[in-house]
Amino acid sequence: LSEKILRSVKSRGFKYIELPSVIEANHIVQRSGENFRKFMFSFTDINGKELCLRPDLTIASCLRYLENNLKGKEKIFYSGQAYRKVQSKKDKIIRNQIGFEILGSSNEKKDDKEIINTSLKILQNIKYSSGIFTIGNVEIFNLVISKLDIPKRWKLRLYRHFWREKYFNDLLKRLETNSDVDPTIVKKKKKRYLKMIKEDLSKIVANRSINEILKRFDSKIKDPRRTNSGKNISKIIKDFLKIKCPINEAAEVLHEFFKKKKINLAIDQRYFPISENKTSNIKVFFSASFGRELEYYTGIVFKIDIKLQSQKINIINGGRYDRLLSDLGSKKQIPAVGAAINLNFKWLFGLHHIPKVEILGYEHYLQVIFSQKKESL
């Protein structure tokens, strides 16, 4: 099956590449923060450099693009394993994947369609009864936030923490109640502000110049937030994230929402890379809240779940990540979009019918397979 999938991707003009199994740990930590370190299998080489087994194939692919100083469009695909420590016995340490990407192309809408069409072609190699294709878009969420009447610092918080659902909901509670604004602390800061004005503005305090600190505080004072406004804004955000509809209705539903909430935005149906609400036996939905699994997504994000033997399987995940290469060291932003198919399932290789028996050897394994085949015939 893996070979069939690889041939499907290659037939659409993607070039096969090899990815390094070991990469520098600081690339991952810089991009994903120290919290990601606990999932990495890392070690130090003889030169004192911290290395790790690749925990993510997309990051390894983007690093390859940068380290080889590649320019322009590249359509690539790869297969291999990602390695992550797990918190649950149900999760797999080794993740087998086939990934395909388009890097460095400015034709974003065309590339988004190409990745989605390739994903759908891959599914033709797999026998399943039905499926759900969920599409989200982080860019639309960011556009909605940009139009809301809240301080700039709050917009930045909501942009930054959209992917951290629990913390994001805590932010909305604080937005509703003004609980993050302590009048006593504000009074103390104003007093300190008046004192600092008289000091040397170039003096460095906590890695920032006094001038930078004063500008930051000044913007806070001039950009207040009213409690009743916070409640209204929080409701708008929550209502937006509840939007879920067939993909062919997405533009109309969003238009009605923007009109009702008096948000100056317009989304055309052509904005979405797919408009049919059913393709083959897969139903396609737009979900405004989808896209919170990985921090590096910036635009379209999608997943495909299929049903096989009454079991729901998340088979393909993908999306656009235009800031990832610049976060990894590129001096300019490089467009990127891609997807990966998850191969970590027994059913992919015809093993889902095998009873729970102790496999004593290869010959016994073949006997089990053939006995199942005879029974099915």
VEXTITI-344690 format. One line per 3 residues: number of its first residue (from 0); their letters; for each residue x, y, z of C-alpha. Coordinates in nm, 4 decimals, always signed. Example, Ala and Ser with C-alpha at 12.3 -4.5 7.8 and 13.67 -1.06 7.14 Angstrom:
// residues 2
0> as> +1.2300:-0.4500:+0.7800 ~ +1.3670:-0.1060:+0.7140
// end
This chain:
// residues 377
0> lse> +0.0000:+0.0000:+0.0000 ~ +0.2867:+0.2392:+0.0817 ~ +0.4268:+0.1833:-0.2677
3> kil> +0.0860:+0.2581:-0.4245 ~ +0.0592:+0.5803:-0.2246 ~ +0.4113:+0.6870:-0.3234
6> rsv> +0.3305:+0.6228:-0.6907 ~ +0.0107:+0.8291:-0.6593 ~ +0.2049:+1.1275:-0.5236
9> ksr> +0.4841:+1.0919:-0.7816 ~ +0.2298:+1.0844:-1.0657 ~ +0.1240:+1.4373:-0.9712
12> gfk> +0.4727:+1.5781:-1.0309 ~ +0.6220:+1.5570:-0.6806 ~ +0.9937:+1.4702:-0.6528
15> yie> +1.1105:+1.2170:-0.3941 ~ +1.3713:+1.3347:-0.1387 ~ +1.5518:+1.1822:+0.1569
18> lps> +1.5376:+1.3571:+0.4948 ~ +1.7991:+1.3416:+0.7740 ~ +1.6936:+1.1389:+1.0772
21> vie> +1.8920:+1.3581:+1.3161 ~ +1.8637:+1.7380:+1.3349 ~ +1.9826:+2.0129:+1.5689
24> anh> +1.7576:+2.0347:+1.8750 ~ +1.7706:+2.4140:+1.8918 ~ +1.5770:+2.4354:+1.5608
27> ivq> +1.2835:+2.2596:+1.7257 ~ +1.3050:+2.4446:+2.0574 ~ +1.3345:+2.7865:+1.8906
30> rsg> +1.0270:+2.7138:+1.6805 ~ +0.8077:+2.5330:+1.9311 ~ +0.9355:+2.6500:+2.2697
33> enf> +1.0853:+2.4691:+2.5651 ~ +0.7597:+2.2813:+2.6250 ~ +0.8287:+2.0752:+2.3130
36> rkf> +1.1626:+1.9584:+2.4546 ~ +0.9946:+1.6997:+2.6781 ~ +0.8738:+1.5151:+2.3658
39> mfs> +1.2181:+1.5013:+2.1980 ~ +1.4695:+1.2181:+2.1983 ~ +1.7816:+1.4319:+2.2275
42> ftd> +2.1520:+1.3768:+2.2947 ~ +2.4801:+1.5708:+2.2851 ~ +2.7551:+1.4949:+2.0318
45> ing> +3.1323:+1.5034:+2.0998 ~ +3.1410:+1.8766:+2.0157 ~ +2.8761:+1.9594:+2.2752
48> kel> +2.6038:+2.0256:+2.0160 ~ +2.2547:+1.9081:+2.1146 ~ +2.0951:+1.6874:+1.8512
51> clr> +1.7638:+1.5008:+1.8377 ~ +1.5786:+1.2412:+1.6364 ~ +1.3417:+1.4287:+1.4086
54> pdl> +1.0087:+1.4714:+1.5914 ~ +0.8426:+1.6240:+1.2862 ~ +0.9034:+1.5545:+0.9154
57> tia> +0.7740:+1.8933:+0.7985 ~ +1.0332:+2.0786:+1.0049 ~ +1.3060:+1.8431:+0.8765
60> scl> +1.1939:+1.9141:+0.5183 ~ +1.1963:+2.2926:+0.5688 ~ +1.5440:+2.2769:+0.7261
63> ryl> +1.6671:+2.0845:+0.4220 ~ +1.5300:+2.3603:+0.1927 ~ +1.7149:+2.6275:+0.3918
66> enn> +2.0417:+2.4414:+0.4504 ~ +2.0745:+2.3622:+0.0788 ~ +2.0050:+2.7302:-0.0024
69> lkg> +1.7253:+2.6306:-0.2400 ~ +1.5324:+2.8977:-0.4305 ~ +1.1940:+2.9080:-0.5943
72> kek> +0.9245:+2.6428:-0.6197 ~ +0.9899:+2.2842:-0.5152 ~ +0.7306:+2.0036:-0.5186
75> ify> +0.8617:+1.7254:-0.2975 ~ +0.7503:+1.4115:-0.1172 ~ +0.9142:+1.1820:+0.1337
78> sgq> +0.8446:+0.8853:+0.3580 ~ +0.9872:+0.7952:+0.6939 ~ +0.9464:+0.8019:+1.0673
81> ayr> +0.9095:+1.0769:+1.3243 ~ +1.0032:+1.0073:+1.6855 ~ +0.8316:+1.1531:+1.9913
84> kvq> +0.8080:+1.0589:+2.3547 ~ +0.4489:+0.9845:+2.4497 ~ +0.2343:+1.0565:+2.7537
87> skk> -0.0101:+0.7726:+2.6928 ~ +0.0499:+0.4010:+2.6353 ~ -0.1986:+0.4192:+2.3488
90> dki> +0.0203:+0.6614:+2.1519 ~ +0.3031:+0.5489:+1.9257 ~ +0.6633:+0.6593:+1.9832
93> irn> +0.7459:+0.5987:+1.6171 ~ +0.5147:+0.7638:+1.3645 ~ +0.5282:+0.6308:+1.0089
96> qig> +0.4312:+0.8922:+0.7505 ~ +0.4342:+0.9862:+0.3855 ~ +0.4462:+1.3620:+0.3354
99> fei> +0.4193:+1.5874:+0.0296 ~ +0.4787:+1.9623:+0.0095 ~ +0.5021:+2.2624:-0.2211
102> lgs> +0.7653:+2.5120:-0.1052 ~ +0.8580:+2.8536:-0.2427 ~ +0.5582:+2.9054:-0.4756
105> sne> +0.3635:+3.2315:-0.4791 ~ +0.0541:+3.0748:-0.6406 ~ -0.0995:+2.9896:-0.3030
108> kkd> -0.4590:+2.9083:-0.4020 ~ -0.3455:+2.6793:-0.6840 ~ -0.0999:+2.5039:-0.4517
111> dke> -0.3649:+2.4568:-0.1814 ~ -0.5858:+2.2848:-0.4405 ~ -0.2929:+2.0704:-0.5567
114> iin> -0.2266:+1.9421:-0.2045 ~ -0.5961:+1.8664:-0.1467 ~ -0.6390:+1.6916:-0.4842
117> tsl> -0.3287:+1.4826:-0.4138 ~ -0.4739:+1.3869:-0.0740 ~ -0.7982:+1.2757:-0.2388
120> kil> -0.6089:+1.0737:-0.5003 ~ -0.4180:+0.8934:-0.2244 ~ -0.7483:+0.7827:-0.0723
123> qni> -0.8324:+0.5950:-0.3927 ~ -0.5738:+0.3368:-0.2821 ~ -0.7605:+0.2650:+0.0419
126> kys> -1.0887:+0.0773:+0.0796 ~ -1.3165:+0.2594:+0.3248 ~ -1.6901:+0.2995:+0.3683
129> sgi> -1.7194:+0.6766:+0.4248 ~ -1.5217:+0.9818:+0.5286 ~ -1.5303:+1.3362:+0.6655
132> fti> -1.3113:+1.6111:+0.5168 ~ -1.2797:+1.9055:+0.7590 ~ -1.1373:+2.2378:+0.6377
135> gnv> -1.0469:+2.5346:+0.8579 ~ -0.8571:+2.8551:+0.7916 ~ -0.6365:+3.0307:+1.0471
138> eif> -0.6133:+3.3354:+0.8190 ~ -0.9897:+3.3978:+0.8438 ~ -0.9690:+3.3805:+1.2242
141> nlv> -0.6863:+3.6360:+1.2220 ~ -0.8830:+3.8668:+0.9909 ~ -1.1824:+3.8547:+1.2266
144> isk> -0.9637:+3.9394:+1.5274 ~ -0.8013:+4.2282:+1.3359 ~ -1.1431:+4.3907:+1.2881
147> ldi> -1.2485:+4.3773:+1.6544 ~ -1.2506:+4.6831:+1.8788 ~ -0.9926:+4.5697:+2.1339
150> pkr> -0.6404:+4.6890:+2.2226 ~ -0.3579:+4.5808:+1.9937 ~ -0.1915:+4.3842:+2.2744
153> wkl> -0.5083:+4.1761:+2.3110 ~ -0.5203:+4.1047:+1.9380 ~ -0.1614:+3.9813:+1.9546
156> rly> -0.2461:+3.7534:+2.2475 ~ -0.5410:+3.5991:+2.0643 ~ -0.3396:+3.5500:+1.7422
159> rhf> -0.0536:+3.3894:+1.9330 ~ -0.2586:+3.1519:+2.1497 ~ -0.5325:+3.0406:+1.9097
162> wre> -0.3756:+2.6927:+1.8950 ~ -0.3709:+2.6553:+2.2780 ~ -0.7425:+2.5967:+2.3267
165> kyf> -0.7545:+2.5820:+2.7073 ~ -0.5362:+2.8910:+2.7535 ~ -0.7269:+3.0693:+2.4748
168> ndl> -1.0548:+3.0134:+2.6625 ~ -0.8933:+3.1493:+2.9791 ~ -0.7963:+3.4619:+2.7824
171> lkr> -1.1581:+3.5088:+2.6755 ~ -1.2693:+3.4907:+3.0395 ~ -1.0151:+3.7575:+3.1293
174> let> -1.1347:+3.9645:+2.8343 ~ -1.4922:+3.9418:+2.9631 ~ -1.4166:+4.0355:+3.3242
177> nsd> -1.1173:+4.2728:+3.3055 ~ -0.9593:+4.0417:+3.5650 ~ -0.6162:+4.1059:+3.4165
180> vdp> -0.6364:+4.4763:+3.5068 ~ -0.5473:+4.5432:+3.8727 ~ -0.6036:+4.9144:+3.9615
183> tiv> -0.3443:+4.8956:+4.2422 ~ -0.0752:+4.7695:+4.0051 ~ -0.1694:+5.0307:+3.7426
186> kkk> -0.1340:+5.3046:+4.0039 ~ +0.2119:+5.1768:+4.1037 ~ +0.3187:+5.1553:+3.7400
189> kkr> +0.2082:+5.5127:+3.6757 ~ +0.4177:+5.6275:+3.9700 ~ +0.7164:+5.4329:+3.8394
192> ylk> +0.6515:+5.5731:+3.4894 ~ +0.6752:+5.9331:+3.6130 ~ +1.0020:+5.8510:+3.7890
195> mik> +1.1558:+5.6767:+3.4869 ~ +1.0837:+5.9739:+3.2577 ~ +1.3550:+6.1650:+3.4421
198> edl> +1.6161:+5.8893:+3.3990 ~ +1.8598:+5.8182:+3.1133 ~ +1.6306:+5.6787:+2.8400
201> ski> +1.9107:+5.4684:+2.6887 ~ +1.9700:+5.2808:+3.0160 ~ +1.9024:+4.9040:+2.9877
204> van> +1.6646:+4.7411:+3.2370 ~ +1.5736:+4.3712:+3.2003 ~ +1.7154:+4.3604:+2.8444
207> rsi> +1.5117:+4.6637:+2.7333 ~ +1.5955:+5.0326:+2.7224 ~ +1.3994:+5.2642:+2.9499
210> nei> +1.2737:+5.4364:+2.6362 ~ +1.1219:+5.1059:+2.5093 ~ +0.9602:+5.0396:+2.8475
213> lkr> +0.8062:+5.3881:+2.8564 ~ +0.6681:+5.3544:+2.5030 ~ +0.5118:+5.0188:+2.5924
216> fds> +0.3475:+5.1548:+2.9067 ~ +0.2309:+5.4682:+2.7236 ~ +0.0551:+5.2557:+2.4591
219> kik> -0.1219:+5.0584:+2.7347 ~ -0.2496:+5.3747:+2.9018 ~ -0.3777:+5.5145:+2.5703
222> dpr> -0.5386:+5.1840:+2.4711 ~ -0.7831:+5.1010:+2.7532 ~ -1.0432:+4.8243:+2.7467
225> rtn> -1.3969:+4.8622:+2.8742 ~ -1.5601:+4.5684:+3.0595 ~ -1.8852:+4.5728:+2.8612
228> sgk> -1.6869:+4.5870:+2.5365 ~ -1.4830:+4.2848:+2.6457 ~ -1.7976:+4.0776:+2.7033
231> nis> -1.9310:+4.1630:+2.3589 ~ -1.6011:+4.0879:+2.1865 ~ -1.5705:+3.7530:+2.3657
234> kii> -1.9200:+3.6546:+2.2479 ~ -1.8357:+3.7465:+1.8874 ~ -1.5238:+3.5261:+1.8989
237> kdf> -1.7108:+3.2333:+2.0576 ~ -1.9945:+3.2602:+1.8035 ~ -1.7443:+3.2679:+1.5170
240> lki> -1.5696:+2.9535:+1.6422 ~ -1.9050:+2.7702:+1.6532 ~ -1.9499:+2.8050:+1.2758
243> kcp> -1.9580:+2.4666:+1.1025 ~ -2.1317:+2.3991:+0.7728 ~ -2.1013:+2.2137:+0.4398
246> ine> -1.8118:+2.3680:+0.2449 ~ -2.0369:+2.4911:-0.0393 ~ -2.2259:+2.7080:+0.2141
249> aae> -1.9164:+2.8487:+0.3882 ~ -1.8986:+3.1854:+0.2103 ~ -2.2713:+3.2557:+0.2593
252> vlh> -2.2669:+3.1556:+0.6294 ~ -1.9602:+3.3738:+0.6945 ~ -2.1185:+3.6647:+0.5046
255> eff> -2.4292:+3.6478:+0.7264 ~ -2.2129:+3.6302:+1.0385 ~ -2.0025:+3.9327:+0.9383
258> kkk> -2.3174:+4.1280:+0.8517 ~ -2.4879:+4.0433:+1.1823 ~ -2.1798:+4.1290:+1.3916
261> kin> -2.1027:+4.4413:+1.1831 ~ -1.7566:+4.3156:+1.0854 ~ -1.6175:+4.4732:+0.7690
264> lai> -1.5099:+4.1523:+0.5930 ~ -1.6141:+3.9596:+0.2801 ~ -1.5195:+3.6024:+0.1878
267> dqr> -1.5934:+3.4690:-0.1617 ~ -1.6621:+3.0965:-0.2156 ~ -1.3629:+3.0912:-0.4538
270> yfp> -1.1459:+3.1619:-0.1502 ~ -1.1817:+2.7941:-0.0524 ~ -0.9768:+2.5320:-0.2413
273> ise> -1.2771:+2.3003:-0.2697 ~ -1.6447:+2.3903:-0.3136 ~ -1.8220:+2.0558:-0.3451
276> nkt> -1.9791:+1.9375:-0.0201 ~ -1.9288:+1.5766:-0.1237 ~ -1.6521:+1.4157:-0.3237
279> sni> -1.6831:+1.0432:-0.3856 ~ -1.8104:+0.9122:-0.0481 ~ -1.6452:+1.1878:+0.1575
282> kvf> -1.8497:+1.4752:+0.3035 ~ -1.6680:+1.8116:+0.3145 ~ -1.7242:+2.0656:+0.5941
285> fsa> -1.5884:+2.4057:+0.6893 ~ -1.5138:+2.4509:+1.0600 ~ -1.4063:+2.7916:+1.1946
288> sfg> -1.2535:+2.6385:+1.5081 ~ -1.0478:+2.3741:+1.3284 ~ -0.6738:+2.4356:+1.2963
291> rel> -0.5649:+2.4429:+1.6592 ~ -0.3562:+2.1239:+1.6579 ~ -0.0282:+2.2770:+1.5380
294> eyy> +0.1019:+2.6257:+1.6029 ~ +0.2762:+2.6766:+1.2704 ~ -0.0329:+2.6776:+1.0445
297> tgi> -0.1084:+3.0221:+0.8938 ~ -0.3848:+2.9662:+0.6374 ~ -0.5854:+2.6685:+0.5186
300> vfk> -0.5717:+2.3638:+0.7459 ~ -0.7500:+2.0335:+0.6912 ~ -0.7900:+1.6746:+0.8018
303> idi> -0.9516:+1.3672:+0.6513 ~ -1.1117:+1.1032:+0.8737 ~ -1.2319:+0.7772:+0.7205
306> klq> -1.4521:+0.4997:+0.8491 ~ -1.3304:+0.1448:+0.8100 ~ -1.4784:-0.1616:+0.9786
309> sqk> -1.6873:+0.0740:+1.2000 ~ -1.3636:+0.2390:+1.3188 ~ -1.2938:+0.6109:+1.2671
312> ini> -0.9369:+0.6766:+1.1493 ~ -0.7604:+1.0131:+1.1105 ~ -0.5696:+0.9364:+0.7913
315> ing> -0.4455:+1.2685:+0.6426 ~ -0.3602:+1.6085:+0.7936 ~ -0.2276:+1.9178:+0.6196
318> gry> -0.2305:+2.2915:+0.5760 ~ -0.0402:+2.6086:+0.4905 ~ +0.2573:+2.7232:+0.7012
321> drl> +0.4010:+3.0372:+0.5399 ~ +0.5950:+3.1542:+0.8469 ~ +0.7666:+2.8263:+0.9341
324> lsd> +1.0760:+2.8725:+0.7160 ~ +1.1360:+3.2274:+0.8408 ~ +1.0945:+3.1013:+1.1978
327> lgs> +1.3607:+2.8403:+1.1210 ~ +1.6085:+3.1008:+0.9963 ~ +1.5066:+3.2292:+0.6528
330> kkq> +1.5594:+3.6044:+0.6107 ~ +1.2375:+3.6308:+0.4123 ~ +0.8998:+3.4617:+0.4278
333> ipa> +0.8738:+3.1560:+0.2028 ~ +0.5259:+3.0205:+0.1160 ~ +0.4719:+2.6549:+0.2052
336> vga> +0.1835:+2.4090:+0.2067 ~ +0.1750:+2.0337:+0.2545 ~ +0.0123:+1.7256:+0.4018
339> ain> +0.1027:+1.3883:+0.5484 ~ -0.0654:+1.0503:+0.5552 ~ -0.0513:+0.8520:+0.8756
342> lnf> +0.0621:+0.4919:+0.8289 ~ +0.0475:+0.3918:+1.1961 ~ -0.2524:+0.1621:+1.1619
345> kwl> -0.2740:-0.2172:+1.1371 ~ -0.5648:-0.2016:+0.8950 ~ -0.3459:-0.0318:+0.6317
348> fgl> -0.1575:-0.3554:+0.5815 ~ -0.4532:-0.5933:+0.6057 ~ -0.3895:-0.6911:+0.9679
351> hhi> -0.7172:-0.5727:+1.1182 ~ -0.8779:-0.9187:+1.0859 ~ -0.5994:-1.1068:+1.2671
354> pkv> -0.7197:-1.2520:+1.5993 ~ -0.5219:-1.1948:+1.9183 ~ -0.2752:-1.4823:+1.8987
357> eil> +0.0839:-1.5197:+2.0033 ~ +0.2984:-1.4920:+1.6904 ~ +0.5712:-1.7533:+1.7345
360> gye> +0.7493:-1.6959:+1.4049 ~ +0.7221:-1.5882:+1.0461 ~ +0.5744:-1.9219:+0.9277
363> hyl> +0.3065:-1.9103:+1.1964 ~ +0.2300:-1.5501:+1.0986 ~ +0.1744:-1.6590:+0.7359
366> qvi> -0.0503:-1.9434:+0.8517 ~ -0.2699:-1.6932:+1.0374 ~ -0.2888:-1.4685:+0.7302
369> fsq> -0.3787:-1.7535:+0.4947 ~ -0.6332:-1.9055:+0.7330 ~ -0.8057:-1.5650:+0.7471
372> kke> -0.8042:-1.5462:+0.3689 ~ -0.9650:-1.8919:+0.3387 ~ -1.2307:-1.8060:+0.5946
375> sl> -1.3157:-1.4833:+0.4113 ~ -1.3460:-1.6768:+0.0808
// end
